[in-house]
Amino acid sequence: MEHTKEIQIEYRLAKIDINKFDIHPEGLKDGEAAFQTEVQFAYNNTQHSVRCRLRVNLVQHENPLMESEVDCHFELKPDSVNKMKQDENIVIPAPILIQFASLCYGTMRGIIHTKTMDTPINRFILPPIYFHEIIKQDFMAKV
């Protein structure tokens, strides 16, 4: 899908859900560990909102040290929804998705910091992610 033209979208971060947050510091061994990150989007037509789901796991030698999932819900202004409508679909431009993913990742960073305080998991640095290198396509959903 080609990128739509750049448009201004008005939104607010309406809700944050922590769906999962488990840490297993007892499994920590000497050596490196790696973060695995996944992002997904969904559109809610009745609430005119975009859900950005972010999963971040910390794994060492295939053993999970941390498993987390957060949903950030971005409520769109009706005028913004109308700007993105194309026939029976809404097409959310990749630059907007990148912004939503970045905001959700920053939210996750704070959650991880807060929930791992006073544990050995807290010493791991969540690396930056450049979502413009990952999210290349617009998101389309039925309206």
C-alpha positions as a printed Julia matrix, in Angstrom:
143×3 Matrix{Float64}:
   0.0     0.0    0.0
   1.4     3.39  -0.92
   1.75    6.1    1.67
  -1.09    8.56   1.75
  -0.26   12.23   1.53
   0.89   13.81   4.77
  -2.04   15.16   6.78
  -2.44   16.64  10.23
  -4.28   14.35  12.63
  -5.62   15.45  16.0
  -5.74   12.86  18.75
  -5.34   12.28  22.44
  -3.91    9.39  24.4
  -7.2     8.22  25.9
  -6.24    5.06  27.73
  -3.3     2.86  28.69
  -3.83   -0.82  29.48
  -1.07   -2.98  30.93
  -2.19   -6.36  29.64
   0.76   -8.33  30.93
   3.81   -7.68  33.05
   5.78  -10.6   34.43
   9.39  -10.64  35.54
  11.53  -13.65  36.35
  14.71  -12.26  37.94
  15.52  -15.67  39.42
  16.34  -16.86  35.88
  19.03  -14.21  35.37
  22.49  -15.63  34.69
  25.8   -13.98  33.89
  26.0   -12.69  30.36
  23.95  -10.68  27.93
  20.19  -10.63  27.45
  18.21   -9.31  24.48
  14.97   -7.38  24.15
  12.4    -8.54  21.62
   9.82   -5.98  20.51
   6.61   -6.34  18.51
   4.04   -3.69  17.57
   0.48   -4.1   16.22
  -2.34   -1.71  15.35
  -6.12   -1.99  15.37
  -8.9     0.5   14.65
 -12.13    0.82  16.65
 -14.76    2.37  14.4
 -17.34    3.05  17.13
 -14.85    4.9   19.35
 -12.8     6.41  16.51
  -9.64    5.17  18.14
  -6.43    3.44  17.21
  -4.99    0.82  19.53
  -1.24    0.41  19.48
  -0.24   -2.87  21.12
   3.39   -3.18  22.11
   5.06   -6.32  23.4
   8.53   -6.15  24.9
  10.23   -9.26  26.22
  13.67   -9.65  27.74
  15.23  -13.03  27.0
  18.5   -14.6   28.07
  19.56  -17.93  26.56
  15.93  -18.5   25.47
  14.75  -18.0   29.07
  12.23  -15.18  29.56
  13.33  -12.66  32.16
  10.52  -10.21  31.46
   7.29  -10.42  29.46
   5.24   -7.29  28.95
   2.37   -6.07  26.81
   0.77   -2.64  26.82
  -2.06   -1.12  24.77
  -2.17    2.61  24.15
  -5.52    3.84  22.81
  -5.43    7.02  20.75
  -8.78    8.75  20.32
  -9.07   10.61  17.01
 -11.07   13.78  16.44
 -13.98   13.19  14.03
 -12.48   15.66  11.52
  -9.26   13.67  11.55
 -11.14   10.44  10.92
 -12.88   12.06   7.94
  -9.51   13.14   6.51
  -8.37    9.5    6.52
 -11.54    7.92   5.07
 -11.24    6.34   1.64
 -14.42    4.7    0.39
 -15.41    2.11   3.04
 -11.99    2.21   4.74
  -9.9     4.35   6.99
  -6.27    4.63   5.95
  -3.99    5.69   8.77
  -0.74    7.07   7.34
   2.53    5.41   8.33
   3.91    8.65   9.88
   0.95    8.69  12.31
   1.52    5.01  13.15
   5.19    5.77  13.78
   4.2     8.54  16.18
   1.72    6.28  18.01
   4.3     3.46  18.28
   6.92    5.87  19.58
   4.57    7.24  22.24
   3.58    3.71  23.25
   7.25    2.68  23.44
   8.01    5.63  25.72
   5.07    4.61  27.88
   6.42    1.05  28.01
   9.85    2.37  28.98
   8.34    4.08  32.04
   6.3     1.0   32.96
   9.38   -1.22  32.76
  11.44    1.18  34.85
   8.77    1.49  37.53
   7.88   -2.19  37.73
  11.48   -3.45  37.8
  12.76   -1.06  40.45
  14.83   -2.83  43.07
  15.24   -5.91  40.86
  18.26   -6.99  38.8
  16.13   -6.62  35.65
  16.25   -2.83  36.09
  19.91   -2.69  35.08
  19.11   -3.63  31.47
  18.79   -0.7   29.11
  15.8    -0.79  26.79
  17.36    0.2   23.46
  15.9     2.91  21.26
  13.75    1.76  18.37
  13.47    3.8   15.22
   9.96    2.93  14.14
  10.38    4.73  10.81
  12.72    1.87   9.87
  10.08   -0.73  10.8
   6.71    0.81   9.88
   6.75    1.39   6.14
   3.09    1.03   5.19
  -0.15    2.78   5.99
  -2.73    0.84   8.03
  -6.15    0.2    6.48
  -9.31   -0.89   8.29
 -13.0    -1.08   7.43
 -15.24    1.72   8.72
